[in-house]
Amino acid sequence: MQLGWVQGSKMWLGILLTLLLYSSLEGQENSFTINSIRMEFLPKQQVENGENLTLQCIVDISTTSHVQPQHRLLFYKDDVLFHNVSSTEITESYVIPQARVYNAGIYKCTVILNNKERTTSEYEVVVKSVSDPNVTLDKKEAIEGGVVKVRCSVPEEKAPIHFTIEKFELNVKAFKQRREKSSHNHNFVMLEFTVEEQDRVIFFQCQASIMSGMRLETSKTVRSELVTVRESFSNPKFHISPEGMITEGNELQIRCTIQVTPMVQPFPEIIIQKDKVIVAHSQHSNEAVYSVMALAEHNGNYTCKVETNRISKVSSTVVNITELFSKPKLESSATRLDQDESLSLWCSVPGEPAVNFAIQKENMTVLQAQNFTKKVSELDSGTYTCIANMGKVVKKSNTVHITVCEMLSKPRIVYDSRSEVIKGQAIKVNCQSVNGTSPISYRLFKASTVLETLKVGSNEPAVFKDNPTEDTEYQCVVNNCHSYTEMKSEILQVKVIAPVEEVKLSILQNKMVESGKDIVLLCSVNKASGPITYKFYRDKEVKPFHQNISNETQVIWLKTQASKEHEGQYYCTASNRANPAKNVPRSSTLTVRVFLAPWKKGLIAVVVIGVIIAILGLGTRCYFMKKVKAKQMPVEMSRPAVPLLTSNNEKMLSDSSTEATRPYGYNEDIGNHAMKPMNENKEPLTLDVEYTEVEVTSYEPHEDFMGNRYSKTEGSLDGT
């Protein structure tokens, strides 16, 4: 039987596969189109919180097939897919049971059929209101100053949720306290509320709000259970002793008491105040006590405060005290007096009761009397009071401050410079009146101008600072509370040493100096204090060639009969004791030129020209003499060996022979005399000389001292 069942199953499976294959082939052959797609919401698009909401996606498809094609339907909320289904139905539904605020939003539906896709328009779903919150408390009974924890939650909703919790007193409409808090991750909040001293029976209300799109949805207000409050301590009470009328001199006792609930921690503090001034307090007891002898000044309003870290209770009372006598009044003839003036003080009490008086200065009794008169000194300055007493009641008057002013002594003025005052350096000028009542006002005058004013609260000197740049005078003027006119010091003269700051070197007349004239160099400085050391230098020389120490601001260096050797570059330095040795001011360099006088130039020119002329004349003479000698030598050589002339002619021959023996270049004219012609005073003898070739025989040549070789030749006048 099992075998037959298996065979039947195989048969049906085959039939099913055949039908599916046929259906698939038929779908491929048929065409289709999506006509429309839309959404519907049941019961409607806007529902109340907790209602069921049905979403329907409806499609309209046309096809050539007899069977509706299978398609996919996608449901979206705020563009997020939340449901996906495949179906052959034209309508598909999605049910939201008990819709909440977080279900509100923008919905749409998409159908996919093979490669074709269509989407509906967007639909807004609104869920009205928020589900009711739950309110729970951590206790139903609390003590004043304690804390109640309130938990408010909306389990059905999702965060973020905004909670508002209010505290109410039973049978009171207005809330006593409100607190708000938003929860971004949870659907609940936990808040703490302090139980105050006025609380008796309290409860809390909670409301939840959620932002849905652009609308705020709010829940109903839910009330909590009641909380009963017990007092931690009672309201404070005053107890005044003695009861009834209280007169000055009675012992006054003011007590403040409370009742404390057992096991209350911490123990409350009790404080008694009079016009905001604490007069008594207690921290570890249920009462505080203020005891004092009653005086009129104890009249007034008293307050008792009982406090813990969170609770404060207050009560008040008024205390009235009958006055025995009024507060005394102290008066004076003056409050500011000069030394040796008369001071009068008198004390009085309205009604003139039988009281005892005493006048005190700084709590020291000066006189056991109602009035006081004396000539005052500076020691009498101070604060005075009057004391009036009747029995145990002692009252103090107002205070009177008396200032006795001692006349100032003539001020002394000095300056504290250990060395000379250099221009621009700071000095301290001290002014002091040794005697006199302070505070003292000091004014320092520089020349006739007030330099500075100082007020000193003692007889110590007033110290002024100044930077004098030239010789000046200082004077100090002082005054104080004394009626006498101001006192003046002696005049303090301060000599200021002005350093050399600028040095100039100049030359008088002209930088071009004529030889033989004077060179006058002027070295000058600015307004510097003497003595000043001046030094003159030639450029590139280390040591000065002239030095002068003078109190003047300029000195002169004079060089008479200047010559060419005094030409060059000059500079000078100047310094005094105010200048540091390493930084001596120096002038700029001055160039001096020396030239010859015109007449000297002319004389030199004449001498030079004369020398040149003499040399030229001498040279010319030598030249012509050499030329004459050169002509005479051939004549002598052409003469015959036997002399044919007269004795004079012999003499000439002899002279010629002598000349022949002289060195070459010898100038007869430079020697003793010049050679003259034979007929000195007559017409010159003209000789026609005919040169003939002569044969010289048997004569040895001669040699002069210059090494020139020549022959002595004799010839006749006619050349034969």
C-alpha positions in Angstrom: 0.0 0.0 0.0 2.9 2.4 0.8 4.3 1.7 -2.6 1.1 2.7 -4.3 1.0 5.9 -2.4 4.5 6.8 -3.4 3.7 6.2 -7.1 0.5 8.4 -6.8 2.6 11.2 -5.3 5.1 11.1 -8.1 2.3 11.3 -10.6 0.8 14.4 -9.0 4.2 16.0 -8.7 4.7 15.6 -12.4 1.3 17.1 -13.2 2.1 20.1 -11.0 5.5 20.7 -12.7 3.8 20.5 -16.1 1.2 23.1 -15.1 3.9 25.4 -13.7 5.9 25.1 -16.8 2.9 25.8 -18.9 2.0 28.8 -16.8 5.5 30.2 -17.2 5.5 29.8 -20.9 2.1 31.4 -21.1 3.3 34.4 -19.0 6.2 35.0 -21.3 3.9 35.1 -24.2 1.3 37.4 -22.6 1.7 41.2 -22.1 0.7 43.3 -19.1 0.6 46.9 -17.8 0.2 48.6 -14.4 -2.7 51.0 -14.7 -2.6 52.5 -11.2 -1.5 52.1 -7.6 -2.9 53.9 -4.5 -3.1 53.6 -0.6 -6.1 53.6 1.7 -6.1 53.9 5.5 -8.7 52.3 7.8 -10.5 53.8 9.6 -8.8 57.0 8.4 -5.4 58.8 8.1 -5.8 60.6 11.4 -6.4 58.2 14.4 -6.4 58.6 18.1 -3.6 57.2 20.2 -4.3 53.4 20.9 -6.6 52.9 17.9 -6.0 50.1 15.3 -4.7 51.4 11.9 -4.8 49.3 8.7 -2.7 50.3 5.7 -3.9 49.1 2.3 -2.0 49.1 -1.0 -4.3 48.7 -4.0 -2.9 48.0 -7.6 -4.7 47.8 -10.9 -3.0 45.6 -13.5 -4.1 44.7 -17.1 -2.9 41.5 -18.8 -3.7 39.3 -21.8 -3.4 36.3 -19.5 -6.4 34.6 -17.9 -4.4 34.5 -14.6 -3.5 37.5 -12.5 0.4 37.9 -12.6 2.4 37.7 -9.4 3.9 41.0 -8.2 5.8 42.5 -5.3 4.4 45.2 -2.9 6.8 47.4 -0.8 5.5 49.5 2.2 7.6 52.6 3.2 7.4 55.0 6.2 9.5 58.1 6.0 11.3 56.5 3.0 12.3 53.5 5.1 11.0 50.0 4.0 9.1 48.3 6.8 7.0 45.6 4.9 7.7 43.5 1.7 5.2 41.0 0.3 4.7 39.0 -3.0 1.2 38.5 -4.2 -1.2 38.0 -7.1 -3.9 40.0 -5.2 -4.8 43.5 -6.2 -5.0 44.6 -2.5 -2.5 43.9 0.3 -3.0 45.2 3.9 -0.7 45.9 6.8 -2.2 46.3 10.3 -0.8 48.5 13.1 -2.5 47.5 16.4 -2.9 50.4 18.9 -1.2 53.1 16.9 1.2 55.3 18.8 2.8 58.7 18.1 5.9 57.1 16.7 3.7 55.4 14.0 2.8 58.8 12.6 4.7 59.8 9.5 4.7 59.8 5.7 3.7 56.5 4.0 3.9 55.2 0.4 3.6 51.9 -1.5 5.6 50.5 -4.5 4.6 47.7 -6.9 7.2 45.8 -8.9 6.0 43.5 -11.8 8.9 42.0 -13.8 10.9 45.1 -14.9 8.0 47.6 -14.4 7.7 49.6 -11.2 5.1 52.1 -9.9 4.9 54.1 -6.6 2.0 55.8 -5.0 2.0 59.4 -3.9 2.9 60.2 -0.3 0.3 60.0 2.5 0.6 61.6 5.9 -0.7 59.6 8.9 -1.4 61.5 12.1 -1.7 59.9 15.6 -3.4 62.3 18.0 -2.3 62.7 21.7 0.2 60.6 23.7 -0.7 57.6 25.8 -1.2 58.2 29.5 2.1 58.3 31.6 2.7 56.2 34.7 3.7 58.1 37.9 5.4 56.2 40.8 7.0 57.5 44.0 9.7 56.0 46.2 7.8 56.8 49.4 4.4 57.6 50.8 5.6 59.3 54.0 8.4 62.0 54.2 10.0 64.3 56.7 10.6 68.0 56.2 13.8 68.5 54.5 13.7 65.1 53.0 13.6 64.1 49.3 10.8 62.4 47.3 11.9 60.6 44.0 9.2 60.8 41.3 9.4 58.5 38.2 7.3 59.3 35.2 7.2 56.9 32.2 5.3 56.2 28.9 6.0 52.5 28.2 4.1 52.4 24.9 6.0 55.4 23.3 9.5 55.8 22.0 12.1 58.6 22.9 12.6 61.4 22.6 9.9 62.4 25.1 9.5 65.6 27.1 8.2 65.2 30.7 6.6 67.9 32.9 6.2 67.1 36.7 4.5 69.4 39.1 4.3 69.3 42.9 0.9 70.1 44.6 -0.3 70.7 48.1 -3.5 68.8 48.8 -6.6 71.0 48.3 -4.5 73.8 46.8 -5.1 74.5 43.1 -1.8 76.1 42.2 1.4 74.0 41.9 4.2 74.6 44.4 7.0 73.5 42.2 7.4 72.6 38.5 10.2 70.8 36.8 10.7 69.7 33.2 13.1 67.3 31.6 13.6 65.7 28.2 14.6 62.1 27.7 16.4 61.4 24.4 17.2 57.7 24.9 14.5 56.4 27.3 10.8 56.7 27.7 11.0 57.7 31.4 12.6 60.2 33.7 13.4 60.3 37.5 13.3 63.6 39.3 13.9 64.5 43.0 11.7 67.0 44.9 12.6 68.5 48.3 10.0 68.4 51.1 9.6 71.9 52.4 8.7 73.1 55.9 5.2 74.2 54.8 4.4 70.9 53.2 1.8 68.7 54.9 0.1 66.4 52.3 1.5 66.5 48.8 1.2 64.8 45.4 2.7 65.0 42.0 1.3 65.2 38.4 3.0 64.1 35.2 2.5 65.0 31.6 4.3 63.7 28.5 4.9 65.5 25.2 6.2 64.2 21.9 7.1 66.2 18.8 5.5 64.5 15.7 6.6 66.3 12.6 5.7 69.9 13.0 3.0 69.2 15.7 3.4 68.6 19.5 1.3 65.8 20.8 0.6 65.9 24.6 -0.7 63.3 27.0 -3.3 63.7 29.7 -2.1 64.8 33.1 -1.7 61.8 35.5 -1.7 62.2 39.3 0.4 60.3 41.7 -0.4 58.9 45.1 -0.5 61.2 48.2 2.6 61.7 50.4 2.2 62.6 54.1 4.8 65.0 55.5 6.0 65.0 59.1 7.8 67.9 60.8 11.5 67.5 61.5 11.3 70.2 64.1 8.6 72.6 65.3 8.3 76.3 64.7 10.6 78.2 67.1 9.1 79.9 70.2 10.3 83.0 72.2 10.4 83.2 76.0 11.2 86.7 77.4 12.2 87.2 81.1 11.3 89.2 83.1 7.7 89.2 82.0 5.8 92.5 81.8 7.6 95.9 81.9 11.4 95.8 81.6 13.5 98.7 83.0 17.1 99.5 82.3 19.3 97.7 84.7 17.1 94.6 84.8 18.6 91.2 83.7 17.1 90.5 80.3 16.9 86.9 79.1 15.6 86.0 75.6 15.2 82.2 74.9 14.2 80.5 71.7 13.1 76.8 71.8 12.0 74.1 69.4 10.8 70.5 69.4 12.8 68.1 67.3 11.5 64.9 65.7 13.5 61.8 66.8 16.2 60.5 64.4 16.3 63.7 62.4 19.8 64.3 61.0 21.5 66.7 61.0 20.4 68.5 64.2 19.0 72.0 63.4 20.9 75.2 64.3 19.1 77.9 66.4 20.0 81.5 65.7 18.8 84.7 67.6 19.2 87.9 65.7 18.6 91.6 66.6 18.3 93.8 63.5 20.3 91.2 61.4 23.0 91.0 64.1 23.5 87.5 65.6 23.4 87.8 69.4 23.1 84.1 70.3 23.1 80.7 68.6 23.1 76.9 69.4 23.8 73.9 67.2 23.4 70.9 69.4 20.5 71.9 71.7 16.8 72.6 71.3 17.2 76.1 72.6 19.3 79.3 72.3 19.6 81.9 75.1 20.6 85.6 75.0 21.2 87.2 78.4 22.2 90.8 79.0 21.6 93.7 81.4 18.7 95.6 79.9 19.5 99.0 78.3 17.5 101.2 76.0 19.7 100.1 73.1 18.3 96.6 73.6 14.9 97.7 72.4 13.9 96.3 69.1 12.8 93.4 67.0 14.3 89.9 67.7 14.2 87.0 65.2 14.8 83.3 65.9 15.8 81.1 62.9 16.0 77.4 63.0 17.9 75.9 60.0 19.0 72.7 58.5 20.6 72.1 55.1 17.2 72.4 53.4 14.7 73.7 56.0 14.4 77.1 57.7 11.7 78.2 60.1 11.5 81.7 61.5 9.6 83.5 64.3 9.9 87.1 65.6 9.2 89.1 68.8 9.5 92.8 70.0 11.3 93.7 73.2 10.5 97.1 74.9 12.7 98.5 77.7 11.9 101.5 79.8 14.8 104.1 79.8 16.2 105.4 83.1 18.0 108.4 81.5 18.8 109.4 78.0 22.2 108.9 76.3 24.6 111.7 77.2 25.8 114.3 74.7 29.4 115.5 74.4 30.1 118.9 72.8 33.4 120.9 72.2 34.4 124.5 71.6 36.3 123.4 68.5 37.6 120.3 66.8 40.7 121.8 65.2 43.0 123.9 67.3 46.5 125.3 67.1 48.9 124.4 69.8 48.4 126.4 73.1 44.9 127.3 72.2 42.1 126.6 74.8 39.8 123.6 74.4 36.5 123.2 76.3 34.4 120.0 76.5 31.0 119.7 78.3 28.7 116.7 78.7 24.9 116.9 79.3 21.9 114.6 79.7 18.4 115.8 78.9 16.3 116.3 82.0 19.4 116.7 84.2 18.9 113.5 86.2 21.3 112.6 89.1 24.0 110.9 87.2 27.7 110.8 87.5 29.9 112.0 84.6 33.4 111.2 83.4 35.3 112.5 80.3 37.5 109.9 78.6 40.1 110.0 75.9 40.5 106.7 74.0 38.8 104.8 76.9 41.1 106.5 79.5 39.4 108.7 82.0 40.7 112.3 81.8 38.5 113.9 84.3 35.6 112.9 86.7 33.6 115.9 85.8 30.9 117.1 83.5 33.1 119.9 81.9 36.7 120.0 80.8 38.9 123.0 79.8 42.7 123.2 79.1 45.4 124.7 76.9 46.2 122.0 74.4 49.3 120.5 72.9 49.7 118.0 70.1 49.5 115.2 72.7 45.9 116.2 73.4 44.8 115.1 69.9 42.4 112.2 70.0 38.9 110.9 70.4 36.9 112.0 73.5 33.7 110.5 75.0 31.5 111.2 78.0 30.4 108.5 80.3 27.2 108.9 82.4 26.2 106.3 85.0 23.3 105.7 87.4 23.8 102.6 89.5 24.6 99.7 87.1 23.4 101.6 84.1 26.3 103.1 82.2 25.8 105.1 79.0 28.4 106.4 76.6 28.0 109.6 74.6 28.8 110.4 71.1 32.5 110.7 70.2 34.3 114.0 69.5 37.6 113.9 67.6 40.0 116.7 68.5 43.0 117.6 66.3 45.7 119.8 67.9 48.0 121.2 65.3 51.7 121.9 66.1 53.3 124.5 64.0 55.8 123.2 61.4 59.5 123.9 61.8 61.4 125.5 59.0 62.0 122.8 56.4 65.5 121.7 55.5 66.3 121.0 51.9 69.2 118.9 50.6 70.0 116.8 47.6 71.6 113.4 47.9 74.3 113.5 45.1 77.6 112.0 46.2 79.4 113.6 43.3 78.8 116.4 40.9 75.4 116.6 39.2 75.7 115.6 35.5 73.3 117.1 33.1 70.3 114.8 32.5 71.0 112.5 35.5 68.3 112.1 38.2 68.8 113.6 41.6 66.7 113.3 44.7 65.8 116.4 46.6 64.8 115.8 50.2 62.6 118.3 52.1 61.8 117.8 55.8 60.1 119.6 58.7 61.3 117.8 61.8 58.6 119.3 64.1 55.0 119.8 63.3 51.7 117.8 63.1 51.3 115.5 60.2 50.1 115.0 57.6 52.4 117.6 56.0 52.0 118.9 52.5 55.3 119.6 50.7 55.6 121.6 47.5 58.9 121.8 45.6 59.6 124.8 43.5 62.1 124.8 40.7 63.0 128.4 40.0 59.5 129.9 40.3 57.5 126.9 39.1 56.0 124.2 41.3 57.7 121.0 40.3 55.7 118.5 42.4 53.5 118.3 45.5 53.7 115.4 48.0 51.7 114.7 51.2 53.5 112.8 53.9 51.7 111.2 56.9 54.7 111.6 59.3 57.8 113.7 59.9 59.8 111.7 57.5 61.3 113.7 54.6 59.5 114.1 51.3 61.6 112.9 48.4 61.4 114.6 45.1 63.0 113.4 41.9 64.2 115.7 39.0 66.5 115.7 36.0 68.1 119.1 35.9 69.8 120.2 32.6 71.3 123.4 33.8 72.2 125.2 37.0 69.0 125.7 38.9 67.5 126.6 42.3 65.1 124.6 44.4 62.9 125.7 47.3 60.5 123.8 49.5 57.3 125.1 50.9 55.3 123.2 53.6 52.0 123.5 55.4 49.8 121.5 57.6 46.6 121.9 59.6 48.1 124.9 61.6 46.5 128.3 60.9 49.9 129.8 60.5 51.0 130.6 57.0 53.2 128.2 55.1 56.9 127.8 55.9 59.6 128.1 53.3 63.0 126.5 53.2 66.3 128.1 52.2 67.1 128.2 48.5 69.1 125.2 47.3 71.4 125.9 44.5 72.4 123.0 42.3 75.3 123.3 39.9 74.9 121.1 36.9 77.9 119.9 35.0 77.0 119.9 31.3 79.1 117.4 29.3 80.6 118.3 26.0 78.2 117.0 23.4 79.2 118.5 20.1 82.7 119.7 18.9 83.3 121.8 15.8 86.6 122.7 14.2 86.8 125.7 11.9 89.5 127.8 10.3 89.4 131.6 10.4 89.4 133.4 7.1 89.9 130.7 4.5 90.9 127.0 4.2 93.4 128.1 1.5 96.3 129.7 3.5 99.1 131.8 1.8 102.6 130.7 2.6 104.0 132.9 5.3 100.7 133.9 6.6 99.1 132.5 9.9 96.9 129.4 10.2 94.2 130.0 12.9 92.1 127.0 13.9 89.1 127.4 16.2 87.8 124.5 18.2 84.4 125.2 19.8 81.8 123.2 21.8 78.2 123.6 22.9 77.1 124.9 26.3 79.5 122.7 28.3 80.8 123.3 31.8 84.5 124.1 32.3 87.2 123.4 32.6 87.3 121.8 29.2 90.3 120.0 27.8 90.9 120.8 24.1 93.3 118.7 21.9 94.3 119.4 18.3 95.4 116.5 16.1 96.7 116.0 12.6 95.0 113.2 10.8 96.4 109.7 11.3 98.5 111.0 14.3 97.9 109.5 17.7 99.3 112.2 19.9 97.9 115.8 19.8 100.3 118.5 18.6 98.5 121.1 20.8 96.5 120.9 24.1 94.7 123.6 26.0 92.6 123.5 29.2 90.1 126.4 29.3 86.8 127.5 30.9 85.8 129.0 27.6 83.6 127.2 25.0 86.2 127.8 22.3 90.0 127.9 21.9 92.3 129.0 19.1 95.5 127.4 17.8 97.8 129.8 15.9 100.6 128.8 13.5 102.6 131.8 12.3 104.6 131.8 9.0 102.8 128.8 7.6 104.6 126.7 5.1 103.8 123.8 2.8 104.6 121.3 5.5 101.6 122.6 7.6 99.2 121.5 4.9 97.0 118.5 5.7 93.9 117.4 7.6 93.1 118.5 11.2 90.6 117.6 13.9 90.1 118.4 17.6 88.6 116.8 20.6 87.0 118.4 23.7 85.9 116.9 27.0 85.3 117.7 30.6 84.8 115.7 33.8 81.3 114.8 32.8 82.4 113.0 29.7 83.4 109.3 30.0 87.1 108.8 29.1 86.2 106.1 26.6 83.8 108.4 24.7 85.4 111.8 24.0 83.6 113.9 21.5 85.5 114.7 18.3 85.0 117.2 15.6 84.9 116.4 11.9 88.1 116.5 9.8 89.1 119.9 8.3 91.4 120.1 5.3 93.9 123.0 5.2 95.8 124.0 2.0 99.0 126.1 1.9 99.9 128.0 -1.3 102.9 130.3 -2.2 102.6 134.1 -2.3 102.3 135.6 -5.9 105.6 137.5 -5.5 107.4 134.4 -4.4 106.0 132.6 -7.4 107.3 135.5 -9.6 110.7 135.4 -8.0 111.0 131.7 -8.5 109.8 132.0 -12.1 112.5 134.8 -12.8 115.2 132.7 -11.2 114.2 129.6 -13.1 113.9 131.5 -16.3 117.4 133.2 -15.7 118.9 129.8 -15.0 117.3 128.4 -18.2 118.6 131.4 -20.2 122.1 131.1 -18.7 122.2 127.5 -19.5 121.0 128.1 -23.0 123.5 130.9 -23.6 126.4 128.9 -22.3 125.3 126.0 -24.4 125.1 128.2 -27.5 128.6 129.7 -26.8 130.0 126.2 -26.4 128.4 125.2 -29.6 129.9 128.0 -31.6 133.3 127.7 -30.0 133.4 124.1 -31.0 132.4 125.1 -34.5 135.3 127.7 -34.7 137.8 125.1 -33.4 136.6 122.6 -35.9 137.3 125.1 -38.8 140.8 126.1 -37.4 142.2 122.6 -37.4 142.2 122.0 -41.2 143.9 125.4 -41.7 146.8 124.5 -39.5 147.2 121.2 -41.2 147.5 122.8 -44.6 150.4 125.2 -43.7 154.1 124.5 -45.0 156.6 123.2 -42.7 158.8 126.3 -42.9 157.1 129.4 -41.5 156.8 132.2 -44.1 155.1 134.8 -41.9 156.2 137.4 -39.5 156.8 137.0 -35.9 153.1 137.6 -35.3 152.4 134.8 -37.6 154.7 132.7 -35.6 152.9 133.5 -32.6 149.7 132.4 -34.1 151.4 129.2 -35.2 152.7 128.7 -31.8 149.3 129.2 -30.4 147.9 126.8 -32.9 150.5 124.3 -31.9 149.6 124.8 -28.3 145.9 124.4 -29.0 146.7 121.2 -30.7 148.2 119.9 -27.5 145.0 120.8 -25.4 142.3 118.3 -24.7 139.3 118.1 -27.0 136.5 120.4 -26.0 138.7 122.9 -24.2 137.1 126.4 -24.3 139.6 129.1 -24.3 136.9 131.6 -23.5 136.0 129.8 -20.4 139.6 129.9 -19.3 141.5 133.1 -18.9 140.5 134.9 -22.1 139.2 134.4 -25.6 141.3 134.2 -28.7 141.2 137.4 -30.8 142.1 138.0 -34.4 145.5 139.4 -35.3 144.4 142.9 -36.3 142.0 143.6 -33.5 141.2 147.1 -34.3 141.5 146.8 -38.1 139.6 145.2 -40.8 139.9 141.5 -40.6 142.5 139.9 -42.7 141.0 137.9 -45.4 143.0 134.9 -46.5 142.2 132.9 -49.5 143.2 129.4 -48.5 143.4 126.7 -51.1 143.5 123.2 -49.8 146.1 121.0 -51.5 146.8 117.4 -50.9 150.0 117.2 -48.9 152.1 114.2 -48.4 153.2 113.9 -44.8 156.5 112.1 -44.2 158.7 111.0 -41.4 156.4 112.4 -38.6 155.2 110.2 -35.8 151.7 110.6 -34.8 150.8 112.2 -31.4 148.1 111.1 -28.9 146.3 113.4 -26.5 145.0 112.6 -22.9 141.6 111.7 -24.3 143.2 109.0 -26.5 142.8 110.8 -29.8 145.5 110.3 -32.3 146.4 113.1 -34.7 149.5 114.4 -36.7 151.2 117.7 -36.5 151.2 119.3 -40.0 152.7 122.5 -41.0 151.6 124.5 -44.0 152.1 127.8 -45.6 149.6 130.6 -45.9 149.1 130.0 -49.6 148.7 126.3 -49.1 151.8 125.2 -51.0 
